[in-house]
Amino acid sequence: MPDLSIIIVNYKTPRLIIDCLQSVYRHTSGITFEVIVVDNQSGDDSQAQVQAVFPQVRWYDMGYNAGFARANNLGIRQATGRTVLLLNSDTLLIDNLLERCVRVLDQQPDVAAVGAHQLGRDRQLRPNLYTTFGQMRRAFYIIPPTQAAESWLKRRLPDPSFSDPAQVEWISGAFLMTRPNTIARAGGLDESFFMYGEDVEWGYRLGKQGRLLLLPDSAFVHLEYGSSTDHQQHVVTHINRFKPQVQVSQLLWVRKQYGPGAYLVLILHYITLIPIIFLGKIAINLRQRRPLLADLGNQRAFARQVGVFLRFFWSTLLNKPGFYKV
């Protein structure tokens, strides 16, 4: 039995996986590990490329683009290690992080899962990454960008207080290590999620099994969106902060964890905002003596995005099992 099973989901990222695994083998010592790659119907020669460099990799095909949760669950079922790591293909290790995480799980049975801090491609700490459910929920409310409004929302959706500064409520699925017996008690990733949000919801169930730790002085590089030349960066505005898939998945998470009331409040919030943001922009155009309907692209994009949410409204409200893919 290896000490660790590393599970990587592939979708047309063989070069990233090769770079990732080179960093794993370069920096990891003191433990034994296996590598499992689960392919989401890449339709290319990913397997041949990766196994030409790392023939020991165990490769599994989903047969369709199953997203993050379902592919990782297959990898978990195939894992033989006494610990399991979910690792993104667009990550790089910079030290012997894996051995350190395994040691924490070995020495602290009350810890359910461990993660590490994320560095950007510039090797600088990525700021403003969420570690609590309150932070995530607050991010999906579009309120005036004032200190008073933000303080008001934080009072209604507060963060917990832990005695251990390393304890968090959820850990990013880009790097999350736990034990198979913890997964057996908590259940695997929820397969209704396509991408995003599944690690947040899983954090809630893992947290019932023990503490979740974001290890201090431990980090890995997360290239993020590394599978395209432009890194797939999303143009962020105050009202259009996230891609539609992100918000559909997070709305599903809110419904599952906090119930239909919390979900309906968010949906009502978005619907109510549509006329407000249009009228607000028209008022600005009027004050600036511009055509009334000038520069409404951002507002129209928001309205289209709310339309995407509403396509999933009834299935989300009723918490129906499905595949919530935009």
N, C-alpha and C positions, 0 to 999 in steps of 0.2 A: 504494500500500500504506500503510494507516495505521500509526502507530507502535504502536498498542495496540488489541486487541479486548477489550471488556468483556463478560463473559457473566454473565447473571443468570437464575436459575431462578425461575419464578413458580408459586405455588400459592395463588390467591385473595388476593394481596397487592398489588393495583394502587396503592393509596395509598402503601404503603411504597416501591414502585419509583419512583413519581413524586418522593417526598421524596428518595430516594437519588440519582436522576439530577439533581435540582435542585442537590444538593450537589456532584455530579461536575462539572457544567457551571459552577457558580459558582467552584469552587476550582482547576480544572485549566487550565493554560496551558503553552505550550512544546512540546506534543506534539499529534499528531492521533490521533483515536480513533473507533472505531465501537462501537455498543451492540447486543448480541444478547440478546434475551429468549427463553427456552425455557419454554413453558407446559406444566405437568403436569396437563392436563385440569381446569382450574379450574371450568369450567362456568358462568362468569359473563361480565361485559363487561370483563374485565381489559384485553384488547387495545385495545378502543375507548377506555377511560379513559387508558391510557398513551400511545397514539399521538395522542390529541387534544392532548396537551401536548408530546409528543416524536414527531412524525411520522417522523423519521429513524430511529427504532428498527426494527431488523430482527426480526420476530416469527416464531417457529416453534412448532408444536404437536406435542407428543409423541403425542397421541391416547389416552393413559392416564396414570395417576399413576405415572410411571417412577422417582420418587425423584431423589436428588441426582446420583449417578454417571452414570446413563444420560442424563439431561437435559444435564448439562455436557459429556459426550462429544459429543452432537449439536451443541452450541454450538461446541465446539472444531473439529469438522469443517467448520463453516460459517465459521469465523473467517478473515479475510484479513490481520490485523495481524501484524507481525513479533514482537510479544509478546502474551501472552494473560493476562487477569486473570479469575479466578473471584471473583465478588463477591456476597455475600448481599443479598437484597432489603432486609433490616432493618439496613442499615448507612448511615452518613453520613460524608462526608469533611469535614474541618475545615481542611485546607490543601492545598497542591499536592503531595500524596503520590504521585499517579500518575506525575508527571514524575520525581520523585526515584527511584522504583522502576525506571522504564524506564532512567534514566541508570545505575543500578547494574548492571543486566543488560547494558547497552551497554559499560560500562567494565571489567567484571570477568567475562570469559568462563568463569572457573572456578566461578562462582556459577550453580547450577541453578535456584533459585527464591528469591523474596523475599516477606516478609510484614511486618506492622507490629503494634505493640502494640494491644490492645483496651481501649477505654474503655467503661464502662457508660453507661446513659442519664443518670446524674448527672455524666458527664464525668470520673469518677474511674477510675484504672487498675484494671482487673479483676484481682484477685489470684488466685493459685493456678491459673493456666491452664497446662496441661501443654505442655512443649516437647520432652520426651524420651520415648522408648519405655518406659524404666524407670518414670518417673512414672505413665504410663498403666497399665502392668501392675500396679504396686503398688496403685493405686486400686481394683482389682477383687478384691483379697484382703481379706476381712473378718477382722481380727485384733483382739485387745484394744487399746483406745486408750491404750497406754502407750508411753513413749519407748523402753523396751527392746525391745518387740515391733516397733516401727517401725524401729529401728536394725537389728534382725536381718533384717527383710525387705529393707531397702535394701542390706545386704551381699550378699544373694542376687540382687537385681535392681538392680544399680547403674546410675548415670547415667554417660555418657561425659564426658571432659574435653577441651575444645577450646581451642586457643590464642587463638582469636577469641571474645570473650564474646558476640558477636552470632550465633554459629553455633548452630543447633538441629538436632534430628533430624527434626522434622516441623513443618509450618505449617498452621494452621487453614484449612480450605476457605472460611471466611467472607471471607478476603482473601488470595489466593495468586496471585502473578504469576510466570510462567515464559515459555519460548520454545516455539514450535511444534516446532523441531528437537529440543529437549530432550524434549518429549512423544513425538515419533516414536521416540526411542531408549528411553525408559523405558516407553512404553505409556500408554494413557489410564487413567482411573479404572476400577477393577474393578467391572463391572456386576452382580456378585452382591450387592453391597451396595445396600440400599434407602436408608437414611439412617444417618449416623454411622459412624465407623470407616474410611470410604473414603479420607479425607484422610490418616489415619494410615498406612494401608497404602501409599498413593501416595507419601507422604513417604519411605518405605523405598526405593522404586524411583527416585524423583527424586534421593535422596541418593547413589545410585550414579553419577549423572551429574555431580555437583559439589556444592559446599557449599550449604546452605540457610541463609538469613540472616533473622533477625528484626531489622529495622533499628532502631538506637537513635534516640531522640528522634523517632520516627515513630509516629503513632497514628491510629486511626479509631474512630468510635463504633459499637458493636455493640449494638443495642437488645435483641436475642435474645428469641425468643418474642413478637415484636411483632405477630404476626398475630391476636392475640386480646386482648380487653379485660383479662383477668386475666394476660396474658403467659404462660399455660400453665406457670406455675411448678410444679415437681415438689416434693412434700413429701419432704424428705430426712430419713432416719433413719440410724443407724449401719449397719443391715443392709440397708436399702432405699435405696441411694444414687442409683440411676440408673433411668430408665425402661426397661421390658423391651426396647424396640427398640435402645436404646443398648447394652445388655449383649449382646444377640444379635449385633449388628454387631461389637462388640469381641471377642467370643469367636471370631467368624469371622476377624477380623484376627490374633488370637493363633495360631490354627491355621495360617493361611497363612504367617505370617512365622516362627513358632517351631516349627511341626511338631505332630504328633499328641500327643506326650508332654506338652508344655506345656499343650495344650488339655485333655487328660484330667485333669491335675493340678487345673486350675481347676474342672472339672465335679465331680470327686470332693470338692474343697473345699466346694462349695456343697451337695452332697447330704449330706455329713457334718454340715454346720452345722444342718440342719433339726432333728434331734432335740436337738442341743445348745441351740439358742436356745429351743425349747419347754420343755425341762427347766429351763433357767436361769430363764425367766420364772415357771414354776410354783414353783420354789424361792423366788424373791423374794416371790411371793404368799403362800406358806406362812409365810415369815419375818414378813411384814407382817400376817398373820392375815386375809388376804383370801380370797375363793373361789379355789380352785386354778386354775380356767380363766378367771379375770378378765383382761380387757385383753390378749387374745392376737391382736388384729387385725394388729399389725405382723408377728408371726411367721407368721400365715396368709398375709399378703400376700407374704412372702418365699417361702413354700412354693409359692404359685401361680406366682411368677416363675420359680422353678427348673423348674416344670412347663413353662413356655414355652420355657426353654432346651432341655429334653429333647425337645421337638417337633422341634428342628433338630439333634438329636444326631448321627444317622448321616450326614446329608448334610454336616454340618460336619466330622465326623471324617474322612470320605472325601474332603473338599474337592471336593464336587461343584459344578459350575457351576449356578447357579439364581438365585432372587430371594428373598433372605432378609428378607422383610417380615413383621412380626408382625401 
